[in-house]
Amino acid sequence: MPLQLDDLAVLDAPSPTSSGQPLLLPVADIDEDPEQPRREFDANALHELAETIRERGVRQPISVRPNLQASGRWLLNFGARRLRASRLAGLETIPAFVDTTADSYDQVIENEQREGLKPLELALFVQKRLALGDKQADIAKNLGKSRQWVTLATALIEAPDWLLQAYRQGRCRGMNELYELRRLHGEHAAEVEAWATAHPGMTRDRIAELRTELEGAAALPASQPDATSPAASSGAADQAVGAGRATSSNRRTDASRPARVQHTDQRIHVEFDGQDYQLVVSVAPEQPGHLYVRPLVGGPRRLAPASALKLLGFVGG
């Protein structure tokens, strides 16, 4: 088996002690991985961690690998918060283990186990993996997550400015809420943008109310009788004549009226061309043997061969 560059770098690297203790590496010799998925760091939390490190030291070693782009330096695998806090605390060295096998998936998993990555960090990671040719199913499998989790994480990929602004201002931070707003915006752009701009906080309940309002308005008939038209006047007269017996009539009609179908936001989740879509059942396809699908986060629909669709189940908002 040919010798790899990683192997050559490890030959020059110091080894852990025979007792299994970590190395003590100079903080100044460690570079953060530019591909690290974590991008958002809370300044107050870092200063609190730095104070703890001043008093008790770094209790959990970081993980590094040789930096192949800079001889004698190290590239961080895991522990960006500990490394940054150690710098703030003025430490000259930090305990570390060498791991040349870690990849970007491991970085996401490690961060999720310690402190969950923020929605924008996850979106950027998923976007990068998709650009590298990974399918959403592969991303979910490699991260040990569900397909729906990966779908939610796509909410901030190339998101409109108003949604990114709401996220950065802290008015909407949850993955479910961001995803649902993005989906609704794909179908009711002007209304959703105006609503989001006017609301200081966007909770799941408020977004559910918005969804009900938008979908209820879309279901109204295209034309309503004008209040001044003869038909409307006749209807008003009929209502006045029948007002005296409204109560008994309502009792009879309510008993015979079929139960109202309750609205549900469950949508049919399908896979097409390796990506996730929702099935569009409200529009008849133009070609036999085809169906319309739409991206789960909203957007233009496209025609797809029915034989190329894979049914995955249901996805909700």
BELKA-V708558 format. One record per pair of residues at least 24 apart in sequence whose ideal C-beta (glycine too) atoms are under 10 Angstrom apart, sorted by the first residue. I is the first residue (numbers start at 1). J is the second residue. If there is no record, write none. Layout:
I:J + I:J
This chain:
4:100 + 5:66 + 5:68 + 6:65 + 6:66 + 6:68 + 6:100 + 6:101 + 7:100 + 8:66 + 8:68 + 9:65 + 9:66 + 9:67 + 9:68 + 9:71 + 9:72 + 9:74 + 9:98 + 9:100 + 10:65 + 10:66 + 10:98 + 10:100 + 11:66 + 12:66 + 12:71 + 12:72 + 13:64 + 13:65 + 13:66 + 13:72 + 13:74 + 13:98 + 13:100 + 14:98 + 15:98 + 16:61 + 16:96 + 16:97 + 16:98 + 20:97 + 21:61 + 21:95 + 21:97 + 22:58 + 22:60 + 22:61 + 22:62 + 22:63 + 22:94 + 22:95 + 22:96 + 22:97 + 22:98 + 23:61 + 23:64 + 23:74 + 23:93 + 23:94 + 23:95 + 23:96 + 23:97 + 23:98 + 24:58 + 24:61 + 24:92 + 24:93 + 24:94 + 24:95 + 24:96 + 25:61 + 25:62 + 25:64 + 25:73 + 25:74 + 25:93 + 25:94 + 25:95 + 25:96 + 25:97 + 25:98 + 26:73 + 26:74 + 26:91 + 26:92 + 26:93 + 26:94 + 27:62 + 27:83 + 27:84 + 27:86 + 27:87 + 27:89 + 27:90 + 27:91 + 27:92 + 27:93 + 27:94 + 27:96 + 28:73 + 28:87 + 28:92 + 28:93 + 29:64 + 29:67 + 29:70 + 29:72 + 29:73 + 29:74 + 29:93 + 29:94 + 30:62 + 30:64 + 30:67 + 30:73 + 30:74 + 30:75 + 30:76 + 30:79 + 30:83 + 30:86 + 30:87 + 30:93 + 30:94 + 30:96 + 31:64 + 31:67 + 31:69 + 31:70 + 31:73 + 31:74 + 31:75 + 31:76 + 31:83 + 32:75 + 32:76 + 32:79 + 32:80 + 32:83 + 32:84 + 33:64 + 33:65 + 33:67 + 33:75 + 33:76 + 33:77 + 33:78 + 33:80 + 33:102 + 33:104 + 33:107 + 34:75 + 35:75 + 35:103 + 35:104 + 35:107 + 35:125 + 35:128 + 36:75 + 36:76 + 36:77 + 36:78 + 36:80 + 36:104 + 36:107 + 36:108 + 36:111 + 36:121 + 36:125 + 37:80 + 37:104 + 37:105 + 37:107 + 37:108 + 37:110 + 37:111 + 37:112 + 37:117 + 37:118 + 37:121 + 37:122 + 37:124 + 37:125 + 37:126 + 37:128 + 38:78 + 38:80 + 38:81 + 38:107 + 38:108 + 38:110 + 38:111 + 38:114 + 38:115 + 38:117 + 38:118 + 38:121 + 38:125 + 39:80 + 39:117 + 39:118 + 39:120 + 39:121 + 39:124 + 39:125 + 40:117 + 40:118 + 40:119 + 40:120 + 40:121 + 40:168 + 41:80 + 41:81 + 41:84 + 41:85 + 41:118 + 42:81 + 42:115 + 42:118 + 43:88 + 45:81 + 45:85 + 45:115 + 46:80 + 46:81 + 46:82 + 46:84 + 46:85 + 46:87 + 46:88 + 47:85 + 47:88 + 47:89 + 48:85 + 49:81 + 49:82 + 49:84 + 49:85 + 49:86 + 49:88 + 49:89 + 50:81 + 50:82 + 50:84 + 50:85 + 50:86 + 50:87 + 50:88 + 50:89 + 50:90 + 50:91 + 51:85 + 51:88 + 51:89 + 52:85 + 52:89 + 53:82 + 53:85 + 53:86 + 53:87 + 53:88 + 53:89 + 53:90 + 53:91 + 53:94 + 54:85 + 54:86 + 54:88 + 54:89 + 54:90 + 54:91 + 55:89 + 57:86 + 57:89 + 57:91 + 57:94 + 57:95 + 58:82 + 58:83 + 58:85 + 58:86 + 58:89 + 58:91 + 58:93 + 58:94 + 58:95 + 58:96 + 59:95 + 60:95 + 60:114 + 61:94 + 61:95 + 61:96 + 61:97 + 62:86 + 62:94 + 62:95 + 62:96 + 62:97 + 63:96 + 63:97 + 63:98 + 63:99 + 63:102 + 63:106 + 63:107 + 63:110 + 64:94 + 64:96 + 64:97 + 64:98 + 64:99 + 64:100 + 64:102 + 65:97 + 65:98 + 65:99 + 65:100 + 65:101 + 65:102 + 66:98 + 66:100 + 68:100 + 74:98 + 75:102 + 76:102 + 76:107 + 77:101 + 77:102 + 77:103 + 77:106 + 77:107 + 77:110 + 78:102 + 78:106 + 78:107 + 78:109 + 78:110 + 78:111 + 78:113 + 78:114 + 79:110 + 79:111 + 79:114 + 80:107 + 80:111 + 81:111 + 81:114 + 81:115 + 82:114 + 103:142 + 104:128 + 104:129 + 104:132 + 104:142 + 105:129 + 105:134 + 105:138 + 105:139 + 105:141 + 105:142 + 105:143 + 105:144 + 106:142 + 106:143 + 108:139 + 108:142 + 108:143 + 108:144 + 108:145 + 109:142 + 109:143 + 109:144 + 109:145 + 112:143 + 112:144 + 112:145 + 116:175 + 117:153 + 118:156 + 118:167 + 118:173 + 118:175 + 119:152 + 119:153 + 119:155 + 119:156 + 119:159 + 119:167 + 119:172 + 119:173 + 119:174 + 119:175 + 119:176 + 119:177 + 119:178 + 119:179 + 120:153 + 120:155 + 120:156 + 120:157 + 120:159 + 120:164 + 120:167 + 120:168 + 120:173 + 120:178 + 121:153 + 121:156 + 122:149 + 122:150 + 122:152 + 122:153 + 122:154 + 122:155 + 122:156 + 122:157 + 122:175 + 123:152 + 123:153 + 123:154 + 123:155 + 123:156 + 123:157 + 123:158 + 123:159 + 123:167 + 123:175 + 123:178 + 124:153 + 124:156 + 124:157 + 125:153 + 126:150 + 126:151 + 126:152 + 126:153 + 126:154 + 126:155 + 126:156 + 126:157 + 127:153 + 127:154 + 127:156 + 127:157 + 127:158 + 128:157 + 130:154 + 130:157 + 130:274 + 130:275 + 133:274 + 134:274 + 135:271 + 135:273 + 135:274 + 135:275 + 135:276 + 136:271 + 136:274 + 136:275 + 136:276 + 136:296 + 137:271 + 137:274 + 137:275 + 137:276 + 137:310 + 137:312 + 138:274 + 140:276 + 147:269 + 147:271 + 147:276 + 147:312 + 147:313 + 147:315 + 148:176 + 148:179 + 148:269 + 148:276 + 148:296 + 148:312 + 148:313 + 148:314 + 148:315 + 148:316 + 149:175 + 150:276 + 151:175 + 151:179 + 151:183 + 151:269 + 151:275 + 151:276 + 151:277 + 151:278 + 151:295 + 151:296 + 151:297 + 151:312 + 151:315 + 152:176 + 152:177 + 152:178 + 152:179 + 152:180 + 152:182 + 152:296 + 152:297 + 152:315 + 153:178 + 153:179 + 154:178 + 154:179 + 154:182 + 154:275 + 154:276 + 154:295 + 154:296 + 154:297 + 155:179 + 155:180 + 155:181 + 155:182 + 155:183 + 155:296 + 155:297 + 155:298 + 156:182 + 156:297 + 157:182 + 157:297 + 158:297 + 159:185 + 159:297 + 160:185 + 160:186 + 160:189 + 160:192 + 160:193 + 160:196 + 161:193 + 162:192 + 162:193 + 162:194 + 162:196 + 162:197 + 163:192 + 163:193 + 163:196 + 163:202 + 165:196 + 165:197 + 166:196 + 166:197 + 166:199 + 166:200 + 166:201 + 166:202 + 167:202 + 169:200 + 170:200 + 170:201 + 171:196 + 171:197 + 171:199 + 171:200 + 171:201 + 171:202 + 172:196 + 172:199 + 172:201 + 172:202 + 172:203 + 172:206 + 172:207 + 173:202 + 174:202 + 174:203 + 174:204 + 174:207 + 176:204 + 176:207 + 176:316 + 176:317 + 177:202 + 177:203 + 177:204 + 177:206 + 177:207 + 177:208 + 177:317 + 178:202 + 178:207 + 178:297 + 179:207 + 179:296 + 179:297 + 179:298 + 179:315 + 179:317 + 180:204 + 180:207 + 180:208 + 180:210 + 180:211 + 180:265 + 180:297 + 180:298 + 180:316 + 180:317 + 181:207 + 181:210 + 181:211 + 181:297 + 181:298 + 181:317 + 182:295 + 182:296 + 182:297 + 182:298 + 182:299 + 183:211 + 183:265 + 183:267 + 183:278 + 183:294 + 183:295 + 183:296 + 183:297 + 183:298 + 183:299 + 183:315 + 183:317 + 184:210 + 184:211 + 184:214 + 184:215 + 184:297 + 184:298 + 184:317 + 185:297 + 185:298 + 185:299 + 186:294 + 186:295 + 186:296 + 186:297 + 186:298 + 186:299 + 186:300 + 186:301 + 187:211 + 187:214 + 187:215 + 187:218 + 187:294 + 187:298 + 187:299 + 188:213 + 188:214 + 188:215 + 188:217 + 188:218 + 188:298 + 189:298 + 191:217 + 192:298 + 204:317 + 207:317 + 208:265 + 208:317 + 211:263 + 211:265 + 211:317 + 212:263 + 212:265 + 215:263 + 215:265 + 216:263 + 218:282 + 219:263 + 264:314 + 264:316 + 265:314 + 265:315 + 265:316 + 265:317 + 266:313 + 266:314 + 266:315 + 266:316 + 266:317 + 267:294 + 267:296 + 267:314 + 267:315 + 267:316 + 267:317 + 268:293 + 268:309 + 268:311 + 268:312 + 268:313 + 268:314 + 268:315 + 269:296 + 269:310 + 269:311 + 269:312 + 269:313 + 269:314 + 269:315 + 269:316 + 270:296 + 270:304 + 270:306 + 270:308 + 270:309 + 270:310 + 270:311 + 270:312 + 270:313 + 270:315 + 271:308 + 271:309 + 271:310 + 271:311 + 271:312 + 272:302 + 272:304 + 272:305 + 272:308 + 272:309 + 272:310 + 273:302 + 273:304 + 273:308 + 273:309 + 274:310 + 276:312 + 276:315 + 277:301 + 277:302 + 277:304 + 277:309 + 277:312 + 278:314 + 278:315 + 279:304 + 279:306 + 279:309 + 279:311 + 280:304
